[in-house]
Amino acid sequence: MNSLGLARLYAILDLGYIAPHDALRIAGELLRGGADIIQLRAKNQSTDKIRELADELHSLTSGAGVPLIINDHPEIARDLPVEGLHLGQDDLPLAAAREIVRRRDCWIGKSTHSVAQAVAAAAEGADYIGFGPLLATPTKPDYAPIGLDEISRVHELVRIPIFCIGGIKLDNLPDVLAAGAKRAVIVSGLLQSADIAAATRAARRVLNNRQ
């Protein structure tokens, strides 16, 4: 299984962009392109539907050695052998989520929207953080973009893996990396591509060239 520390490209299967019945096919394209981590984000689906889809996805991702992260649902991370759980600022505290999951091998990541939140998440015991949104994005329309200026600072203060997120696409990924990012989450920039595998592969090349 890919390690968290070596991961560079974090892809999100966001059911706000794709239909549930297409998730397995698109996950296959992300895997073919070389995504290091895949998260299932399904804000408007029932818990039972998410659990069913996560179970099917994990059969696919585990065969490829790629971790599957579940957004928001610690009970699903408890019930299925997925590799991780992702929490937002308004979700359960990390300690409470760990009490539900009760699996030492399950990573827990947290979304952060400022340097202060990033430092707090690391102190709380997060295994990794998302940092953003850097740029305006329809995925998080209620959050003001924080820009690129704090990327270097957050990397100075936080030692766990930091995945920069928010409005990142292939054309601006070099700018994000030049500002100090080492890892990136790309959502619509992959999911809305005409060739998802090719777009994923291209993003991996850019990230690998900056190591």
ROMARLO-936296 format. One record per residue: x, y, z negated of N, C-alpha, C in turn; residue in three letters. Coordinates in pm, whole numbers, plus 50000, padded with zeros to 5 digits. Atoms other than C-alpha are relative to their C-alpha. Layout:
BEGIN
XYZXYZXYZALA...
END
This chain:
BEGIN
500844988050000500005000050000500885012550000MET499254987449998501285034950083500065006049860ASN499894993650130502605052949777499535014550008SER500504986250005501155086049668501145009950024LEU498894990749987504565102449647500535001650141GLY499494999349863505465094350006498955004950100LEU501094996049909502085104450153500175014550044ALA499914986549944502095135050380498665004750058ARG501244996149933498825134750576498804993249933LEU501175004550074495575131550379498785003650086TYR501184997849916492465127250593498734997849917ALA501275001550071488885131050470498914996250098ILE501215004049926485945111950613498835007249935LEU501044991550058483425139450540498714997750076ASP501265003049933479865128650615499185012650029LEU500584987549952479015165450657500355002550146GLY499564998649861480835162350991499664987950086TYR500235012249922480205126451093498824992249942ILE501135008250044477285102251074500524987849923ALA499555011750076477535073950818500264987750087PRO499845011949917477115047851090501275000650086HIS498784998449920480215061851266501265000149914ASP498864998250090482455062750957501074989350019ALA499015010849984484115028851011500815001850127LEU499284997949874484975036451372501005011549987ARG499134988350013486405070451286501144997149903ILE498925004150091488345056050991501054992050076ALA499065007749919489875031651238500885009050086GLY499224990649921490965060851457501025007449914GLU499074993450092492515078851159501154990749962LEU498975009850033494375047151065500944997950119LEU499195001949880495535042351422500975011650021ARG499154988349984496905077651421501045001749892GLY498964999750103498845072151100499675008249876GLY500354993150125496875089250820500564992249882ALA499395006450116498615082050488498974996649892ASP501065001750099495475085050271498685003650069ILE501334996549952491765085250352499075001649880ILE501014997750104489085099950128498614999150062GLN501415000049961485365092850157499295010949922LEU500744988950061483385124650091498594999750057ARG501375002049953479615119950108499045007249905ALA500724991750096477855148449930498494997549998LYS501465000949993474295141650048499504985750016ASN500395014049991474195103750030499734994449861GLN500275006450129472835081449755501234992549953SER498885007450056475255064449521500084986050059THR500005013549943474175030549656500564999950142ASP499494999149862474865041450015501505002450001LYS498564997150006478275055349921500764987549957ILE499355012350046479155023349734500084989750113ARG500025009649889478145001950032501025003850107GLU499074995449897480115023250277501444999049951LEU498655000650056483135025050045500524985650001ALA499605014149999483184987150018500444995850140ASP499655003349862483214983650397501295007050042GLU498794992549964485835010850437501244994049934LEU498825005150071488114995450176500524987250064HIS499545011949928488204962850367500895003950118SER499244995249886489504982850663501315006649956LEU498814992550041491925006150481501024991249929THR499065008550072493424979650255500774991050096SER499315008149900494224958150558501115007650069GLY498974991549937496214987650695501015005249898ALA499094995250103497944994350363499855014849969GLY500264985850021496335028750334499025001849884VAL500894998050115494795040850005498685006450040PRO501324994049983491085049049996499635007149870LEU500384991650114489975077249765498505002750009ILE501434997150007486355082049654499815013849939ILE500274986650051485115117549605498824999649902ASN501094996850095483055125549293499414988649917ASP500775010850062481905090849182500904990349922HIS499145009050078483935075048898499424986049985PRO500605013350016481435046548869500294991250122GLU499645007849881482225036049227501474995949993ILE498585003350017485965037849155500194989249894ALA499965010750100485265015448856499594986650060ARG500615012449950483224989949051500724993950120ASP499315004849880485364987349366501505001749983LEU498544999150016489134981949401500645011050084PRO499434988849925489665015749571501225005349925VAL498734995650059492975032949509499895013149923GLU500054987250069491735066349383498625006349994GLY501204991950022489075090849272500425014650010LEU499704985849991488945127849355498895008049933HIS500934991750076487305153849129500145014650039LEU499994985649981486325190049183500065007249866GLY499954992150122486545218248932498724998949918GLN501285000850071482865213848844499584985849966ASP500305013950031483005176048805500404996949856ASP499605004450134483705155848490501445003749969LEU498584998750037486885163648296500744987250035PRO499225011549955489665140748402500014988749896LEU499995010350105489795122548066498704992349997ALA501305006749999486075115148084499884990750120ALA500035008549880486445101648437500854987449978ALA499165011750027489285079048324499304990149907ARG500745008850091487055065448049498984991550077GLU500975007349918484505055448313500734989950090ILE499305008549904486985041448564500684988149931VAL499325010450079489075022048309500884990950085ARG499065007649917491555011248576501305007950007ARG498704993150001495205020148528500555002350139ARG499464999049864495875015048898499225009650088ASP500824990549921493325041449008500535014149980CYS499574986050007494795075549090498795009049982TRP501044989750008492745105948997500615013350043ILE499564987049951493225138149193498975010649968GLY500914988950034491695172249135500185011650097LYS499964987949918490795201849355500365011949913SER499634987850072492425234449247499975011750098THR500194988349914491845269549380500865011949959HIS499064989650042494605289249209501204993149938SER498825005650065498065284249064499664995949857VAL500365003250138496585285148713499224986949991ALA500755012549999494115257448797500924988250034GLN499075010749963496905237048957500854995849880ALA499205002850119499075239648645499144992749895VAL500915006250098496075230748426499694985550038ALA500315013649956495225200148637501174990549975ALA498825008250027498785187148610500124997049851ALA499955002050145498715192348233498914990649951ALA501145008650035495365174348218500284985350033GLU499645013649967497005143548368499614995550139GLY500325003749862495975144748735501214993450066ALA498935006649927497995122048960500455008050122ASP499684991049889497865147349245498975011149999TYR500994989349986496095179749332499805003650147ILE500254992749878494455195649630500125014749967GLY499804985850028495425232449655499455008150115PHE500624992149895493205256349849498605004449960GLY499725000149856491265264950046500975011250039PRO499034990149956494195282450206499385010050096LEU500604992049893492155295350500498504997750000LEU501465001549993488465300050573499664986650065ALA500385013249950486765266650630498524997449978THR501405003550019483185255050687499814988549902PRO500115010950098483945225150462499745005449860THR500184993650131484065248650160499585014550019LYS500394986349966482055279250264499835009249880PRO500234991750118481485291149906501295004449931ASP498734996650061485185294249826500765010050086TYR499184990349927487225324749923501374994150025ALA498665005349972490465315050098501065007049916PRO498974994450087493555320049883501265003850076ILE498854996149920496025324350167501204990949977GLY498805008250002499555310850203501045004649898LEU498944993850080501425333249960500354992249873ASP499755007050127501075310749651500524985850019GLU499585013949978502195278249816501374997249938ILE498675002150057505855282149719499945000149847SER500094998750147504925292749365499424987449936ARG500625011950059502675262849301500954988150007VAL499025010949991505425239449420501135001749898HIS499004997850104507815255549171499494995349863GLU500565002350133505445250048879499394986249980LEU500725012850010503735216948956500844989050063VAL499125010749954505665184448993499274988050059ARG500765010849937502885160349092499765003550147ILE500244997049858502065157149465498925010650020PRO500914988949968500365188349604499604998750147ILE500525000849864498145184849911499285013150032PHE500634987349962497395218550067498804997150090CYS501265002949934493865220550204499275012950035ILE500894988949970491395243850368500345007250128GLY499814993249873491195254650730501264996050073GLY498745004149935494365235750825499684992150127ILE500155006749871494485225451189501384998550063LYS498715002849939497205214151423500745012850038LEU499334987849953497885249351552500555008649886ASP499464991950110498395265151207500784991749898ASN499265008550092499985235251033501475004249987LEU498614995550018503545247751110500115012249909PRO499964988350087502735280850937499824996049853ASP500235004950137501435262350629501274993649945VAL498775006550043504605241550614501125010249981LEU498984989650013506805272050668499835007949871ALA500284992950126505115287750363500364991749878ALA499545008250113506345258750149499254987149977GLY500765012350019503785230950184500824987850042ALA499355012749966505005194850193498984989650048LYS501075009449967501655177250235498785008050040ARG501184992849953498375186150402498794990850006ALA501305006449976494715176550404499415006650124VAL500674994649881493035180450742498664992950014ILE501365005749994489285175650778499445001950141VAL500644997949870487475191251075501024999950113SER498975000049897490755195151263500274986250057GLY499895013749950490825157251292498644994750045LEU501305006249972487155147451278499335005550125LEU500644993849883486115171651554500894999650124GLN499125001149884488985162951786499404990750105SER500465008849892488205147552124500654986349990ALA499285012550019490815120952047500565000249858ASP499654999250142491005115751670501354993649972ILE498725006850023493885090951678501165008650049ALA498934991849945495975113851900500235012549914ALA499864988250085495255144351680500674996449868ALA499395004650125496185124651368501494997350022THR498605003049967499385112651533500825012950016ARG499314987349979500295148151633500255007149868ALA499834993950131499725161051279501104993149921ALA498955007650068501925133351141501375004050053ARG498704995949943504715143351381500455013449943ARG499644986850053504595179451264500454998849854VAL499645001750141504655168950897501334992849985LEU498755007450010507455144050949501205008250041ASN498894991849953509575169451133500425010549898ASN499684990050103509465192550827500594993849876ARG499475006450122510725166950576501495002949985GLN
END
